[in-house]
Amino acid sequence: MKARASMLVLLGLVLALIAVLMPAVAFAQSQEEPSGAQTLLAGGMLLVIAVIGLAFYVYLSLALMTIANKTHTENAWLAWIPIGNLVLLLSVAKKPIWWILLFLIPLVSIVMAIIVWMAVAEARGKPNWWGILLIIPLVGLVVPGYLAWSD
């Protein structure tokens, strides 16, 4: 009976793999080769997006490092490490480290970010409503800089 069940599982995996790969193969065969201009345009767009993303990462890391230094939080250099910056942010906000797990849940992460940034604003001596401003699209970019570099 176990051999039959394992054969059915193996057959199911093979059929699932075929179902996933067949449309991809058909799509790849139906596409024309992109021209040089299309490739150059796609590469240029990717480069612009990468530079903007890197600039935002540097801005956010500098802001978080400055906030950590001004609140006398240890290990301010963690602002430059991708998961470490969440640990640092939680340390500045004086929240438990296990809250990192809550940042992995899709909609809960937005609420958690607001709560944590509200606590960071309080740690910097600012009104906690600055954390709520993160949900406003362009204003949310200003909040970390304001909390870091304002007196």
DRENGUKE-594530 format. One record per residue: z, x, y of N, C-alpha, C, O in turn. Coordinates in steps of 0.001 Angstrom, whole numbers, plus 524288, in hexadecimal, padded with zeros to 5 digits. Each point is the difference from the previous one (the first is absolute). Example, Ala and Ser with C-alpha at 12.3 -4.5 7.8 and 13.67 -1.06 7.14 Angstrom:
BEGIN
81E78833867E9C6800007FC86804A68000080384804B0802998040C7FFED/7FA977FA968042D8003C80334804A6802DA7FCFE80442800A9801FD80454/
***
This chain:
BEGIN
80000803327FB58800007FCCE804A88000080361804EC7FD6A7FEB9803D9/8059A805BE7FC018002B803778048A7FAB580283800F67FE6C800A98047F/7FEDA800BD7F7617FADF8026B800997FC3B7FC28802857FCC8801808033E/8039E7F9997FB497FC917FC0480239801387FF3D805D17FC707FF738032F/8088A800847FE2B8018D7FF50805797FE3C804A6803467FE1F7FF5780460/8027F805657F97B7FE5480494802F87FA188002B8009E7FE09801D4803FE/7FF1E7FC4A7F81C7FA4C7FFC5800777FE6B7FC0F804317FC51800ED802F3/8067D7FAA47FD507FED07FC1E803FF8013A80216805757FD227FEF2803B7/8071F804047FCC280154802588050B7FBD3803E9801907FE4E8001380480/800088032A7F7D67FBEE803DC8010F7FAE67FD52801817FD5E801AA803AA/8013C7FA347F9867FB427FD1580145800677FD98805707FC3380001802F1/808647FDF07FE68800CA7FDC4805357FF7880412804437FDB67FEED80417/80462805C87FB047FF7C80430803D97FA58801AB800B97FE45800F480463/7FEDC7FF667F7507FA798017E800587FCEB7FBE0802F57FCC48014880352/8043F7F9B07FB767FD377FBD0802C1801667FFDE805C87FCA27FEF880346/808428020E7FE028018D8002C8057E7FD5D8047F802CE7FE417FF6780471/8016F8051C7F9047FD5D804828024C7FA3C7FEE5800E37FDDA8016F8040F/7FFA77FC0F7F83B7FA7D7FE99800987FF557FC1A804747FC578007080317/807357FBBA7FD3E7FFA97FC1180423800AF8026E805657FDBC7FE20803CE/8055A806047FC8D800CA8028F805057FB6F80397801517FE538003A80480/7FFAA8028E7F7A67FBF5803E48010D7FA877FDBD8008E7FCCE80246802C8/801FF7F96F7FABF7FAB47FDD78003B7FE4E7FE978058C7FBBD8018D80199/807697FB94801677FE4C7FEDF8055E7FF6F804EF8034B7FC858004E8034E/806DB8038B7FBD67FFA2804D2803047FAFA802E57FEC77FD778020D80389/801157FE237F7877FB24802A57FE7A7FB517FD13802277FC578026D801F6/803B77F8687FDB57FBA97FCE5802137FF8B800AA805E77FBAA8005D8020C/808BA7FFCC800B57FFF1800B1805AA7FDF580565801687FCF88008B803B2/804A28036B7F9717FE4C805578011F7FA2A800A27FF167FD6F802F2802CE/800727FA5D7F95A7FA71800787FEE97FCB17FD0E803EF7FB8180172800E7/8069D7FA72801767FCE97FCDC803987FFE680240805877FCD27FE5180331/8067D805597FDFC800468022A8053F7FBED80444800C77FEE18031D7FC83/7FEF97FCE48082E7FC698042D8016B8031C804BF801C2804977FF998015F/7F8E3804CC7FE9080285804CF801D48008A7FFAE805F07FC2B7FEE5802B0/8088D8020F7FF708009E7FFAD805AB7FCEE80453802C07FF67804547FDFD/7FEB67FA608069A7FD0C803DE802FB803B5803F380273804C27FF4D7FFED/7F90C804CD802368032F804058027A802EC7FDF2804B68047080192800FB/7F9167FAE2801FE8028A7FDC78049E804AD7FC987FE758040A800148029B/7FB647FCF67F92D804507FCC47FE31804908035C7FE29804867FECC8011B/7FA4F805527FC268040F803867FE22802BE802AE80490804C78008D80001/7F83480117803D98024080282804998036F7FC2E803148043080177801DA/7FA137F9B87FEB28030C7FC10802BA8051B7FEDF7FD1D804247FFA48026B/7FB8D7FFCE7F879804BB7FEFA7FCED803C58049A80052804B87FF388007E/7F948805807FF3C803558049F8007080276800768055E8048F8017380079/7F8747FD5380395802198002680550804457FBFA800DA803F58011C80280/7FB3A7FA2E7FB66803F57FBF08007A804F8801937FD0C804567FF28801E7/7FB07803187F98580481801BC7FCF4802FB8044A802D7804CE8001B7FFE3/7F86480366802A38028080433802EF8030A7FDDF804AC80458801C68010F/7F9737FA7C801B5802AF7FDAA80481804EC7FD317FE4180416800858027B/7FB967FC857F94C804947FD3C7FDF880428803D77FE3D804A27FF15800E7/7F9D98052D7FCA0803C6803F07FE37802B8802A2804A0804B5800F47FFCC/7F8618003A8046080254802828049A803CC7FC45802B280434801A4801A9/7FA637F9627FECB8037E7FC2680262804E77FF567FCAA804537FFB980216/7FB0D800077F8D18047E7FF8A7FC8680392804B680052804C67FF6B80002/7F8FA80544800438031D804C180074802E48002C80536804898019880036/7F8DE7FCC7803FD8028B7FFE88051D804957FC2A80006804208012F8022C/7FB327FA467FB738043C7FC397FFBA804828020F7FCB38048B7FF2680154/7FA438038F7FA5D80415802357FCA68031E80427802EC804C8800327FF8E/7F88D8031F8036B802B08040B80307803667FD808043280473801A5800CB/7F9837FA63801E9802F97FD3580409804E57FD8A7FDB580441800988022B/7FB327FCA97F97D804767FD6C7FD9A803F3803EF7FDEC804B57FF1D80064/7F973805397FD6780392804017FE09802F6802A680468804B3800EE7FF8D/7F89A80049804B2802AE802518047E804037FC3F802528044B8019B80174/7FA4C7F96B7FEE2803A77FC2280221804CC7FF787FC83804667FFDB801F1/7FACF7FFDB7F8F9804617FF757FC6980360804E67FFEE804C67FFA47FF90/7F8D0804E5800DD802FC804DB8002B803448004F8050280479801C47FFE1/7F9597FC9080467802E47FFEE804F4804817FC1F7FFC88044B80127801D5/7FABF7FA417FBF08042C7FC1C7FF6F80467802357FCA0804967FF5280145/7FA0B803537FA6F803F5802397FC89803218043F802CD804C0800597FF53/7F8A6802D8803C6802CC8040E802E7803A27FDAA804168045E801E2800B6/7F9DF7FA06801FC803377FD9F80416804947FCE37FDC7803F27FF4A802A7/7FB937FEDC7F8858045B7FD337FD92803458039E7FC8F803807FE347FD3D/7FB62806DD802EB802DA803FF7FD147FFEF7FEEA7FA1B803EF800B97FD55/7F79A7FD8E800B27FF4F7FF197FA717FE0F8050A7FD7D7FC94802A58021A/805A17FEA47F96B7FE70804D37FD5A7FA877FF7F7FDBD7FE0B7FBB27FF21/7FF91808C17FFF37FADB800747FD7E7FBC57FD14802FD7FD407FCC47FDBE/802368044F807377FBFD7FD76803277FA84801767FE3C7FC437FD3480128/80337807237FC117FADF801AE7FE137FDCF7FC437FBE87FB5C800437FEC5/807E47FC407FF177FE0D7FC2D7FC347FC027FC3F8026E7FD477FD367FD2E/80261802B6807EF7FC377FC99802967FA62801607FE8E7FC887FCB680081/80287808047FDBC7FAB7801C47FEC57FE767FF077FA567FB75800BA7FE9A/808417FDA17FE157FEE77FF187FA767FF5D7FA1F7FF2E8034E7FCFE801C6/7F883801487FB947FED67FA667FFB1804757FC6C7FE37801117FC32802BE/8018A804B87F8FB804547FCA27FE6E80506801B8802B78037B7FCD0800EE/7FCE28081B800508049580212802AA800DB7FD898054C804737FF8B801C3/7F7517FED6800D6800BB7FD958051D802AD7FAB17FF8B802B57FE5C8039E/7FC947FEF57F807802E97FB277FF33805C6801187FF208035B7FD21801E8/7FDCD8070F7FB318056F801877FF2A80281801588053C804647FE5E80115/7F8DE8049480222801FC8016580528800B87FB3280372803EF7FF84802B8/7F84E7FCFB7FD2B8005D7FB378031F804BD7FCC27FE62802C17FDE380354/7FE33801B77F7908048F7FD227FE2480511802CB8016E803F97FD7B800FF/7FBE6807B17FF1A804A6802F28018D801407FF2B805C78048A7FF5880173/7F77A800B0801C9800D07FF118059C8021E7FA7B800D3803717FF2880340/7FA797FD147F9C6801A67FA8D800948052A7FEE07FD3C802227FBB78007B/7FFE2808207FCA1804DC7FF6A7FD027FFA57FB7E7FC21803887FCC37FF96/7F822803217FD9B7FF1E7FC207FBE58000C802CE7FABB7FF25804BB7FFD1/801D67F8767FBE48001B8028F7FAE27FA91801F07FE557FC027FDA68014B/803F8806AF7FBD17FB12802747FE637FCF47FC8E7FC377FB34800517FFD7/807717FC6C7FD217FD3D7FCC37FC377FC657FC048029A7FCD47FD897FD5B/8039F801CF807C47FC787FC7A802C37FA51801E07FFC37FC6D7FD0B80142/802BF807D07FD247FA9B801E67FF597FD1D7FC857FC2A7FB587FEFF800A9/807647FF257FB537FD8E7FC8C7FC267FE157FAF2802867FC0C7FDCF7FE5B/806BA8005C805987FE5F7FB36802AD7FB06800DA803327FD1D7FC4B80105/801E48088B8008C7FB3180129802D97FB357FFC67FC727FB997FFF1801F0/805277FFF07F8F87FBA57FFC37FC557FE317FA6A7FEF17FBD37FF367FDC0/807397FCF5803D27FE937FA807FF407FCB77FE4C804AE801BB8009580473/7F9897FD517FAA87FC467FF3380442801F97FD41804E77FFEF8027180424/801C77F8C87FBB48018D7FD55804D28058480166801AF8014A7FFB8804A0/801F0801C57F7AF80561801808013A80002805008033F8037A800CC8033A/7F8AB8028B7FBF27FFD1804F8802D77FF7D7FF2D805DF802148031980309/7FB3C7F8D87FE9C7FF7A7FEED8059C805487FE868024A80186801EA80424/8013E7FAAC7F920805337FE5E801CD803B8804AC8000180311800AB803A4/7FCA8802907F8468036E8048E7FFA87FEDD803E0804628039A802458023C/7F7747FE7C7FEFD7FEA5803998043D8023F7FE198052E801EF8031F8031A/7FDD17F7C97FDD5802337FDDD804D6805E5800C680027802278018F80402/8007D7FD5A7F799805B6800977FFCD80190805B0800E2803A980121802E8/7F9848026F7FA8C8015B8058F8007A7FEE9801F28058780335802D380234/7F85E7FBBC800137FED4801CD80550803B17FD8A803FD801078025780413/800FF7F8F57FAD3803F77FDB78036A804F68034D7FFD780277800EA80407/7FEFA800DD7F754804A1803537FF7E7FF1880557802828039F8024780232/7F7967FFBD7FD7E7FEBF804F880295800727FF62805EC801FC8037A802A9/7FC317F8267FF60800737FF0A805A2805BA7FFC98019E8016D8021480419/801DD7FB727F8C0805927FFDE801368026B8056F7FFAD8036F8015180319/7FAC9801DA7F928802068054F7FF8C7FE8280349804C3802D58039E8016D/7F8CF7FB2A801007FE53802C9804B78024B7FD9E804FB7FF12801FF80446/803EA7F9C27FB36802657FD8B804917FC5C7FC4E802DE800E77FECB80491/7FB0C7FF6A7F8DF7FC477FC4F8025C801037FA937FDC58029C7FF837FBFE/7FB637FC6A806838009D7FABC7FDD27FD387FF937FAB67FBD98024C7FF3A/806797FAC37FD2B7FDB77FFC57FAC37FAE87FCF17FFC17FD438004D7FC0F/801617FCCC807F97FB157FD227FFE87FB46803998002E7FB9B7FE387FF36/80536806D9801D27FBA1803AA7FFCE7FDCA8006C7FA7F7FB628012B7FF52/807D97FDE67FCC67FE1F800077FA9A7FC767FB707FECB7FC6C800737FCD1/8048F7FB25805B67FCBF7FB5F7FF257FA8A800D38023C7FC397FDB67FE1B/8035D80590805EC7FAE1800EE802757FC22802AA7FC597FB5E8004E8013F/8066C801A17FA4A7FC67802837FC4F7FBE07FC427FDEA7FBC9801B67FE72/805547F94B8017C7FC347FC537FDD97FBA07FEAE803D57FC127FDB07FE79/80492803C0806727FBCC7FF34803D67FC47804A67FF80801AB804788009A/7F9507FA8E7FE4F7FC78804317FE6A80002804F48035580157804217FDED/7FD4C7FBC0806F57FF9F804DB802FC8053D801C580230800CE804A7800E9/802BC7F7B37FFEF8052880166801FB8030E802EF7FBD380333803608013A/7FBCF7FB567F9D3802A1802A17FBB97FEF6805D37FFCE80318802EA7FDC0/7F8A57FED68048A7FEDB805978003B8035A802CA8040C800E7804B57FF98/800EA7F86F80443802FC8024A80447805C88007C7FE9A802AD8037280205/7FF457F92D7FA94805997FFB27FED280241805397FE24803F4801B080228/7F9C2800F97F9F78025B805027FE638001B8040080462803D1802E28007D/7F8247FD60802B47FFE8803A6804578040A7FEC28041D8027D8038480224/7FE2E7F76D7FEFD803F67FE6B803CF805728015F7FE08803328021A802EB/7FDDA7FCB77F82A8052A801227FDD580109805E27FFB48047E801B28004F/7F769801617FF1A800AF805A97FF8880083802AD8053B8038080339800B5/7F9267FB8D802EF7FFA580331804B9802207FD74804F37FF8A8024280438/802C67F91D7FB628026F7FDBC804A3805A5801C88004B80261801667FC0F/7FFBB7FE87808AD8056C801CB800A3803EC7FBE47FEA3804B4800F380058/
***
